[in-house]
């Protein structure tokens, strides 16, 4: 090292270009950009002193240190051309004896502690800390020495956490060093406003440096009472920050992934089912009591696992340890089911599905019986709920095919179109009454789920949003059917029998019956799509369903661009064609007055004023529809032809349509295909993890005691429900009476 140093000094002395305080000579050869930094002048004693420290020559260094106060040419805090003090040189060389010697002569420490941490020199850190505490006491915990190598927000504990050095972090924590939690990114306190206005980049970097330290596994393990919970919360917070601070999105996502992996590593350390049960059932609100971690029926609560699902810790949930425990709980009550072949599994599932009405009735009458306990098993409950929903879909199919039950519907026969379907405000059939019972049961299920989970958690699940929309459509359908029935009855009372019995083709376009049928048809589509949710448990269809759901997000992004394109070209075409469309409409409306002129045009099939193709560009709404259907090739170029001899206008219109087709079909459509293909590849690479997470969320929803009975049996009050209501009333009345007596005695005193 000293040889290189002397070579460096010799090259500087022989250089033809010299720089002083006032002038700069640019003649001759130069290094870099032609600027040579002027070095700090060192005396011969200081050079020899730094050289002795570099070599680790303790006797020579001690000799130079003894000259302090006697030699004016020696400054023990001098720096070499690289900006290093003697203490920093000793730290880099990991010379502990030299560090002790220098500190004993009260050399300036400066940012030496940060450099020692950066070098991960544990002994040097301890020596410097002891020296600083002896000099300054606890003040060292709140001071940050100015440094040219580190930003002001980098404290010793933050730097140690960045290096993830367990020993150094423990030493600093024992000394009282702490990392304060950064303020929220939207914080408007005086400190945050001042820091952001002075230097917004430094403010953002200080936040990410703090979170990088907080995400250190060693720091979490040493400072947190519940490392897994801390990892979950910190990962969730970092994901939120990645969406708020897009400039550092990649950094925050890496830190969030780091926290997730640490939680998974902790889960990996479990050595048996007992330890796994303790981890997954641990609840921070009631620690230390295993009995409180279970229900009254000695079932596991899985509090920690539910929390992992809430914070979307997919790797944690999809870990084999978690999946093994969940699978054991899921197939409880069906021993050996997984070992059967596919035929036996299918037969058992179908048999249980056919028995769901009997099991539901038995549970209503005797919930504590053997059959009552059987339907409470998660797998059995899932089959019963699925069978009930499939029956609901079958009823919807029967209604859509206008099938009626002869012995329940008077004057009707199966598969025969009843004349009542042609009447306004027709009463409901027996199948429609069954569907109404199902809809009430589905709505009650959603109300209970909303009450248990809360609005925020409920809205985060897209399947819940789909259920809400579907139930809203059914409610709107029911409301319109009732309105139509009341209107017809009122017309009959007023003697308007002819209007009440209008044939279907003469109904008003916005008749409540027609609107109700349209809403009911849309609700049926959503109800059938809900069947995809059941496929989550299947190892073959489940990953495909997850991939489909993720690609819908790409479709929504594409829709934003496409709607903008559609509206832009629709406005342009509307400006060109509104007059000609209005003229054709006027000619069609006045065809009786035009007489022979209209007949001549009508004979010319190319320019018949009443041709529907002229309505395709009549107004903005019609143009938007025409451009949309043009994607599927249902709109031809002749829709833009004009009867008038306006060739330029016709050419511009066709040019606009061609440009729209080229941008929409060639560019955007291929862009959508590429986006969906890329998303599918990304999802498929981690499809197993995504599917296991989605399946676990479905499984856990059936582990709870609530919602045992399938629809529509859940709307029937069971003895258990009545018992719980009586207990609730008793507790309320008992509490009220106790409060009344307490207040009375206090008033007597």
Secondary structure in CASP SS format (residue, H / E / C, confidence):
PFRMAT SS
TARGET T0000
AUTHOR 0000-0000-0000
METHOD secondary structure of the structure
MODEL  1
X C 1.00
X H 1.00
X H 1.00
X H 1.00
X H 1.00
X H 1.00
X H 1.00
X H 1.00
X H 1.00
X H 1.00
X H 1.00
X H 1.00
X H 1.00
X C 1.00
X C 1.00
X C 1.00
X C 1.00
X C 1.00
X E 1.00
X C 1.00
X C 1.00
X C 1.00
X C 1.00
X E 1.00
X C 1.00
X C 1.00
X C 1.00
X C 1.00
X C 1.00
X C 1.00
X C 1.00
X C 1.00
X C 1.00
X C 1.00
X C 1.00
X C 1.00
X C 1.00
X C 1.00
X C 1.00
X C 1.00
X C 1.00
X C 1.00
X C 1.00
X H 1.00
X H 1.00
X H 1.00
X H 1.00
X H 1.00
X H 1.00
X H 1.00
X H 1.00
X H 1.00
X H 1.00
X H 1.00
X H 1.00
X C 1.00
X C 1.00
X H 1.00
X H 1.00
X H 1.00
X H 1.00
X H 1.00
X H 1.00
X H 1.00
X H 1.00
X C 1.00
X C 1.00
X C 1.00
X C 1.00
X C 1.00
X C 1.00
X C 1.00
X C 1.00
X C 1.00
X C 1.00
X C 1.00
X C 1.00
X C 1.00
X E 1.00
X C 1.00
X C 1.00
X C 1.00
X C 1.00
X C 1.00
X E 1.00
X H 1.00
X H 1.00
X H 1.00
X H 1.00
X H 1.00
X H 1.00
X H 1.00
X C 1.00
X C 1.00
X C 1.00
X H 1.00
X H 1.00
X H 1.00
X H 1.00
X H 1.00
X H 1.00
X H 1.00
X H 1.00
X H 1.00
X C 1.00
X C 1.00
X C 1.00
X C 1.00
X C 1.00
X C 1.00
X C 1.00
X H 1.00
X H 1.00
X H 1.00
X H 1.00
X H 1.00
X H 1.00
X H 1.00
X C 1.00
X C 1.00
X C 1.00
X H 1.00
X H 1.00
X H 1.00
X H 1.00
X H 1.00
X H 1.00
X H 1.00
X H 1.00
X H 1.00
X H 1.00
X H 1.00
X H 1.00
X H 1.00
X H 1.00
X H 1.00
X H 1.00
X H 1.00
X H 1.00
X H 1.00
X H 1.00
X C 1.00
X C 1.00
X C 1.00
X C 1.00
X C 1.00
X C 1.00
X C 1.00
X C 1.00
X C 1.00
X C 1.00
X C 1.00
X C 1.00
X C 1.00
X C 1.00
X H 1.00
X H 1.00
X H 1.00
X H 1.00
X H 1.00
X H 1.00
X H 1.00
X H 1.00
X C 1.00
X C 1.00
X H 1.00
X H 1.00
X H 1.00
X H 1.00
X H 1.00
X H 1.00
X H 1.00
X H 1.00
X H 1.00
X H 1.00
X C 1.00
X C 1.00
X C 1.00
X C 1.00
X C 1.00
X C 1.00
X C 1.00
X C 1.00
X C 1.00
X C 1.00
X C 1.00
X C 1.00
X C 1.00
X C 1.00
X H 1.00
X H 1.00
X H 1.00
X H 1.00
X H 1.00
X H 1.00
X H 1.00
X H 1.00
X H 1.00
X C 1.00
X H 1.00
X H 1.00
X H 1.00
X H 1.00
X H 1.00
X H 1.00
X H 1.00
X H 1.00
X H 1.00
X H 1.00
X H 1.00
X H 1.00
X H 1.00
X H 1.00
X H 1.00
X C 1.00
X C 1.00
X H 1.00
X H 1.00
X H 1.00
X H 1.00
X H 1.00
X H 1.00
X H 1.00
X C 1.00
X C 1.00
X C 1.00
X H 1.00
X H 1.00
X H 1.00
X H 1.00
X H 1.00
X H 1.00
X H 1.00
X H 1.00
X H 1.00
X H 1.00
X H 1.00
X H 1.00
X H 1.00
X H 1.00
X H 1.00
X H 1.00
X H 1.00
X H 1.00
X C 1.00
X H 1.00
X H 1.00
X H 1.00
X H 1.00
X H 1.00
X H 1.00
X H 1.00
X H 1.00
X H 1.00
X H 1.00
X H 1.00
X H 1.00
X H 1.00
X H 1.00
X H 1.00
X H 1.00
X H 1.00
X H 1.00
X H 1.00
X H 1.00
X H 1.00
X H 1.00
X H 1.00
X C 1.00
X C 1.00
X C 1.00
X C 1.00
X H 1.00
X H 1.00
X H 1.00
X H 1.00
X H 1.00
X H 1.00
X H 1.00
X H 1.00
X H 1.00
X C 1.00
X C 1.00
X H 1.00
X H 1.00
X H 1.00
X C 1.00
X C 1.00
X C 1.00
X H 1.00
X H 1.00
X H 1.00
X H 1.00
X E 1.00
X C 1.00
X C 1.00
X C 1.00
X C 1.00
X C 1.00
X E 1.00
X C 1.00
X C 1.00
X H 1.00
X H 1.00
X H 1.00
X H 1.00
X H 1.00
X H 1.00
X H 1.00
X H 1.00
X C 1.00
X C 1.00
X C 1.00
X H 1.00
X H 1.00
X H 1.00
X H 1.00
X C 1.00
X C 1.00
X H 1.00
X H 1.00
X H 1.00
X H 1.00
X H 1.00
X H 1.00
X H 1.00
X H 1.00
X H 1.00
X H 1.00
X H 1.00
X C 1.00
X C 1.00
X C 1.00
X C 1.00
X C 1.00
X C 1.00
X H 1.00
X H 1.00
X H 1.00
X C 1.00
X C 1.00
X H 1.00
X H 1.00
X H 1.00
X H 1.00
X H 1.00
X H 1.00
X H 1.00
X H 1.00
X H 1.00
X H 1.00
X H 1.00
X H 1.00
X H 1.00
X C 1.00
X H 1.00
X H 1.00
X H 1.00
X H 1.00
X H 1.00
X H 1.00
X H 1.00
X H 1.00
X H 1.00
X H 1.00
X C 1.00
X C 1.00
X C 1.00
X C 1.00
X H 1.00
X H 1.00
X H 1.00
X H 1.00
X H 1.00
X H 1.00
X C 1.00
X C 1.00
X H 1.00
X H 1.00
X H 1.00
X H 1.00
X H 1.00
X H 1.00
X H 1.00
X H 1.00
X H 1.00
X H 1.00
X H 1.00
X H 1.00
X H 1.00
X H 1.00
X H 1.00
X H 1.00
X H 1.00
X H 1.00
X H 1.00
X H 1.00
X H 1.00
X H 1.00
X H 1.00
X C 1.00
X C 1.00
X C 1.00
X C 1.00
X C 1.00
X C 1.00
X C 1.00
X C 1.00
X C 1.00
X C 1.00
X C 1.00
X C 1.00
X C 1.00
X C 1.00
X C 1.00
X C 1.00
X C 1.00
X C 1.00
X H 1.00
X H 1.00
X H 1.00
X H 1.00
X C 1.00
X C 1.00
X C 1.00
X C 1.00
X C 1.00
X C 1.00
X C 1.00
X H 1.00
X H 1.00
X H 1.00
X H 1.00
X H 1.00
X H 1.00
X H 1.00
X H 1.00
X H 1.00
X H 1.00
X H 1.00
X H 1.00
X H 1.00
X H 1.00
X H 1.00
X H 1.00
X H 1.00
X H 1.00
X H 1.00
X H 1.00
X H 1.00
X H 1.00
X H 1.00
X H 1.00
X C 1.00
X H 1.00
X H 1.00
X H 1.00
X H 1.00
X H 1.00
X C 1.00
X C 1.00
X H 1.00
X H 1.00
X H 1.00
X H 1.00
X H 1.00
X H 1.00
X H 1.00
X H 1.00
X H 1.00
X H 1.00
X H 1.00
X H 1.00
X H 1.00
X H 1.00
X H 1.00
X H 1.00
X H 1.00
X H 1.00
X H 1.00
X H 1.00
X H 1.00
X H 1.00
X H 1.00
X H 1.00
X H 1.00
X H 1.00
X H 1.00
X H 1.00
X H 1.00
X H 1.00
X H 1.00
X H 1.00
X C 1.00
X C 1.00
X C 1.00
X H 1.00
X H 1.00
X H 1.00
X H 1.00
X C 1.00
X C 1.00
X C 1.00
X H 1.00
X H 1.00
X H 1.00
X C 1.00
X C 1.00
X C 1.00
X C 1.00
X C 1.00
X H 1.00
X H 1.00
X H 1.00
X H 1.00
X H 1.00
X H 1.00
X H 1.00
X H 1.00
X H 1.00
X H 1.00
X H 1.00
X H 1.00
X H 1.00
X H 1.00
X H 1.00
X H 1.00
X H 1.00
X H 1.00
X C 1.00
X H 1.00
X H 1.00
X H 1.00
X H 1.00
X H 1.00
X H 1.00
X H 1.00
X C 1.00
X C 1.00
X C 1.00
X H 1.00
X H 1.00
X H 1.00
X H 1.00
X H 1.00
X H 1.00
X H 1.00
X H 1.00
X H 1.00
X H 1.00
X H 1.00
X H 1.00
X H 1.00
X H 1.00
X H 1.00
X H 1.00
X H 1.00
X H 1.00
X H 1.00
X H 1.00
X H 1.00
X H 1.00
X H 1.00
X H 1.00
X H 1.00
X H 1.00
X H 1.00
X H 1.00
X H 1.00
X H 1.00
X H 1.00
X H 1.00
X H 1.00
X H 1.00
X H 1.00
X H 1.00
X H 1.00
X H 1.00
X H 1.00
X H 1.00
X H 1.00
X H 1.00
X H 1.00
X H 1.00
X H 1.00
X H 1.00
X H 1.00
X H 1.00
X H 1.00
X C 1.00
X H 1.00
X H 1.00
X H 1.00
X H 1.00
X C 1.00
X H 1.00
X H 1.00
X H 1.00
X H 1.00
X H 1.00
X H 1.00
X H 1.00
X H 1.00
X C 1.00
X H 1.00
X H 1.00
X H 1.00
X C 1.00
X C 1.00
X C 1.00
X C 1.00
X H 1.00
X H 1.00
X H 1.00
X H 1.00
X C 1.00
X C 1.00
X C 1.00
X C 1.00
X H 1.00
X H 1.00
X H 1.00
X H 1.00
X H 1.00
X H 1.00
X H 1.00
X H 1.00
X H 1.00
X H 1.00
X H 1.00
X C 1.00
X C 1.00
X C 1.00
X C 1.00
X C 1.00
X C 1.00
X H 1.00
X H 1.00
X H 1.00
X H 1.00
X C 1.00
X C 1.00
X C 1.00
X C 1.00
X C 1.00
X C 1.00
X H 1.00
X H 1.00
X H 1.00
X H 1.00
X H 1.00
X H 1.00
X H 1.00
X H 1.00
X H 1.00
X H 1.00
X H 1.00
X H 1.00
X H 1.00
X H 1.00
X H 1.00
X H 1.00
X H 1.00
X H 1.00
X H 1.00
X H 1.00
X H 1.00
X H 1.00
X H 1.00
X H 1.00
X H 1.00
X H 1.00
X H 1.00
X H 1.00
X H 1.00
X H 1.00
X H 1.00
X H 1.00
X H 1.00
X H 1.00
X H 1.00
X H 1.00
X H 1.00
X H 1.00
X H 1.00
X C 1.00
X H 1.00
X H 1.00
X H 1.00
X H 1.00
X H 1.00
X H 1.00
X H 1.00
X H 1.00
X H 1.00
X H 1.00
X H 1.00
X H 1.00
X H 1.00
X H 1.00
X H 1.00
X H 1.00
X H 1.00
X C 1.00
X C 1.00
X C 1.00
X C 1.00
X C 1.00
X C 1.00
X C 1.00
X C 1.00
X C 1.00
X H 1.00
X H 1.00
X H 1.00
X C 1.00
X C 1.00
X C 1.00
X H 1.00
X H 1.00
X H 1.00
X H 1.00
X H 1.00
X H 1.00
X H 1.00
X H 1.00
X H 1.00
X H 1.00
X H 1.00
X H 1.00
X H 1.00
X H 1.00
X H 1.00
X H 1.00
X H 1.00
X H 1.00
X H 1.00
X H 1.00
X H 1.00
X H 1.00
X H 1.00
X H 1.00
X H 1.00
X H 1.00
X H 1.00
X H 1.00
X H 1.00
X H 1.00
X C 1.00
END
